[in-house]
Amino acid sequence: MPREKLKSLLGELRTELDEADALDEESRTALRRLAGRIDQLTEPVSPKPEEHETSPLEQLRDSGQRLQARHPRIAQLLGQIGDTLGKLGI
């Protein structure tokens, strides 16, 4: 069930990113890339992150804090995705 929830939340995030006119392109691209990494984490055999890479959970937390004021719905989705990843043990 949490995997389906995660897929749903990622879909909502992608929709919000497409519709958020005031979101700068750099943030939009970074969040799309992050959503792709999270998709990979839910696959049966996910690639191991490079040691120098920031974990997806850290990226979610950082992005959520940065976007809270101007894009509260995106920040909320990022928090929900992080919670769901935690439930999955990822």
Backbone as numpy.savetxt, mean C-alpha at the origin, in Angstrom:
# Nx Ny Nz CAx CAy CAz Cx Cy Cz
-9.46 -15.37 4.08 -10.27 -14.17 4.08 -9.41 -12.90 4.08
-8.36 -12.82 4.91 -7.55 -11.59 4.88 -6.92 -11.33 3.51
-6.57 -12.38 2.76 -5.98 -12.17 1.43 -6.98 -11.50 0.50
-8.24 -11.94 0.57 -9.28 -11.33 -0.27 -9.49 -9.86 0.13
-9.47 -9.62 1.44 -9.61 -8.25 1.96 -8.46 -7.38 1.44
-7.26 -7.93 1.47 -6.09 -7.19 1.01 -6.23 -6.85 -0.48
-6.63 -7.81 -1.28 -6.82 -7.57 -2.71 -7.87 -6.47 -2.94
-8.94 -6.52 -2.17 -9.99 -5.51 -2.27 -9.46 -4.12 -1.90
-8.70 -4.04 -0.81 -8.14 -2.76 -0.37 -7.15 -2.21 -1.40
-6.35 -3.09 -1.98 -5.40 -2.65 -3.00 -6.15 -2.12 -4.23
-7.25 -2.75 -4.57 -8.08 -2.25 -5.67 -8.64 -0.87 -5.36
-9.13 -0.69 -4.13 -9.64 0.62 -3.72 -8.53 1.67 -3.76
-7.34 1.30 -3.30 -6.22 2.23 -3.31 -5.90 2.65 -4.75
-5.86 1.70 -5.65 -5.56 2.04 -7.04 -6.63 2.97 -7.62
-7.88 2.74 -7.28 -8.96 3.61 -7.74 -8.76 5.02 -7.19
-8.49 5.12 -5.90 -8.26 6.44 -5.27 -7.07 7.14 -5.91
-6.01 6.40 -6.20 -4.84 7.01 -6.82 -5.18 7.55 -8.20
-6.00 6.83 -8.93 -6.41 7.28 -10.27 -7.27 8.54 -10.20
-8.06 8.67 -9.14 -9.02 9.76 -9.04 -8.51 10.97 -8.25
-7.39 10.84 -7.57 -6.87 11.92 -6.72 -6.13 12.95 -7.59
-6.85 13.97 -8.02 -6.27 14.99 -8.90 -5.14 15.77 -8.23
-5.24 16.02 -6.95 -4.26 16.87 -6.28 -3.01 16.10 -5.84
-2.98 14.79 -6.06 -1.82 13.98 -5.67 -0.70 14.18 -6.68
0.49 14.48 -6.19 1.61 14.68 -7.10 2.01 13.36 -7.75
2.57 13.46 -8.94 2.88 12.26 -9.74 3.92 11.37 -9.06
4.86 11.96 -8.35 5.88 11.18 -7.65 5.24 10.28 -6.59
4.32 10.84 -5.80 3.62 10.06 -4.77 2.74 8.99 -5.41
2.05 9.37 -6.48 1.17 8.41 -7.17 1.98 7.21 -7.67
3.12 7.48 -8.30 3.98 6.41 -8.83 4.53 5.54 -7.71
4.99 6.18 -6.63 5.55 5.43 -5.50 4.49 4.52 -4.87
3.27 5.03 -4.72 2.21 4.22 -4.11 1.76 3.09 -5.04
1.76 3.32 -6.33 1.44 2.24 -7.28 2.51 1.15 -7.21
3.76 1.56 -7.13 4.87 0.60 -7.02 4.73 -0.19 -5.72
4.40 0.50 -4.63 4.21 -0.16 -3.35 3.07 -1.17 -3.41
1.97 -0.80 -4.05 0.84 -1.73 -4.20 1.27 -2.97 -4.97
2.11 -2.80 -5.98 2.62 -3.94 -6.73 3.48 -4.84 -5.87
4.33 -4.24 -5.03 5.15 -5.05 -4.10 4.29 -5.83 -3.14
3.23 -5.20 -2.65 2.34 -5.88 -1.71 1.62 -7.02 -2.41
1.20 -6.81 -3.65 0.61 -7.90 -4.43 1.56 -9.09 -4.48
2.83 -8.83 -4.72 3.82 -9.90 -4.80 3.96 -10.64 -3.47
3.82 -9.91 -2.36 3.95 -10.54 -1.04 2.85 -11.56 -0.78
1.73 -11.42 -1.44 0.61 -12.33 -1.20 0.65 -13.55 -2.10
1.60 -13.58 -3.03 1.75 -14.74 -3.90 2.36 -15.89 -3.11
2.08 -17.14 -3.53 2.61 -18.30 -2.79 4.12 -18.27 -2.60
4.86 -17.84 -3.61 6.31 -17.71 -3.50 6.66 -16.28 -3.84
6.84 -15.48 -2.80 7.14 -14.07 -3.05 8.65 -13.86 -2.98
9.16 -12.95 -3.80 10.60 -12.68 -3.77 11.00 -12.02 -2.46
12.19 -12.32 -2.01 12.72 -11.70 -0.80 13.14 -10.28 -1.12
12.80 -9.33 -0.24 13.23 -7.95 -0.49 14.74 -7.82 -0.36
15.29 -6.89 -1.08 16.71 -6.59 -0.95 16.95 -6.03 0.45
18.15 -6.26 0.98 18.44 -5.80 2.35 18.32 -4.29 2.50
18.63 -3.54 1.46 18.60 -2.07 1.56 17.20 -1.50 1.32
16.26 -2.33 0.92 14.90 -1.85 0.66 14.14 -1.62 1.97
13.34 -0.59 1.97 12.46 -0.33 3.10 11.31 -1.33 3.00
10.89 -1.87 4.12 9.80 -2.85 4.10 8.49 -2.19 3.66
7.61 -2.98 3.04 6.32 -2.42 2.64 5.55 -1.81 3.81
5.63 -2.43 4.99 4.92 -1.88 6.14 5.46 -0.50 6.53
6.78 -0.34 6.48 7.36 0.97 6.77 6.94 1.99 5.72
6.92 1.58 4.46 6.50 2.49 3.40 5.04 2.88 3.57
4.20 1.92 3.94 2.78 2.22 4.18 2.63 3.24 5.29
3.33 3.01 6.39 3.24 3.90 7.55 3.74 5.31 7.19
4.90 5.38 6.53 5.45 6.68 6.16 4.54 7.43 5.18
4.06 6.71 4.18 3.18 7.34 3.19 1.88 7.80 3.82
1.32 6.98 4.70 0.08 7.33 5.37 0.22 8.61 6.19
1.33 8.72 6.91 1.56 9.91 7.72 1.73 11.14 6.84
2.44 10.99 5.73 2.70 12.11 4.84 1.44 12.59 4.14
0.52 11.66 3.84 -0.68 12.00 3.07 -1.91 12.30 3.92
-1.82 12.11 5.22 -2.98 12.22 6.10 -3.76 13.52 5.92
-3.09 14.63 5.86 -3.79 15.92 5.81 -4.47 16.18 4.47
-3.78 15.90 3.39 -4.31 16.26 2.06 -5.13 15.14 1.41
-4.86 13.89 1.79 -5.53 12.74 1.16 -5.92 11.72 2.24
-6.87 12.09 3.10 -7.21 11.21 4.23 -7.72 9.83 3.81
-8.45 9.75 2.70 -8.96 8.43 2.27 -7.82 7.50 1.85
-6.84 8.04 1.15 -5.68 7.23 0.77 -4.92 6.81 2.02
-4.72 7.73 2.96 -4.03 7.41 4.21 -4.79 6.32 4.98
-6.10 6.41 4.99 -6.92 5.40 5.67 -6.73 4.03 5.01
-6.76 3.98 3.69 -6.56 2.72 2.98 -5.18 2.14 3.26
-4.16 2.99 3.30 -2.82 2.50 3.60 -2.77 1.87 4.99
-3.44 2.48 5.96 -3.50 1.90 7.31 -4.21 0.57 7.33
-5.31 0.46 6.59 -6.06 -0.80 6.53 -5.24 -1.90 5.85
-4.50 -1.52 4.81 -3.64 -2.49 4.13 -2.57 -2.99 5.08
-1.98 -2.07 5.84 -0.96 -2.46 6.84 -1.54 -3.40 7.88
-2.72 -3.10 8.38 -3.37 -3.98 9.35 -3.62 -5.37 8.77
-4.07 -5.41 7.53 -4.36 -6.70 6.89 -3.08 -7.50 6.67
-2.01 -6.81 6.27 -0.72 -7.51 6.13 -0.28 -8.11 7.48
-0.50 -7.37 8.56 -0.17 -7.88 9.88 -0.96 -9.13 10.23
-2.24 -9.13 9.86 -3.08 -10.31 10.11 -2.60 -11.53 9.31
-2.02 -11.26 8.16 -1.48 -12.33 7.32 -0.09 -12.76 7.77
0.48 -12.03 8.70 1.83 -12.36 9.18 2.92 -11.94 8.20
2.62 -10.94 7.39 3.58 -10.48 6.38 4.27 -9.23 6.90
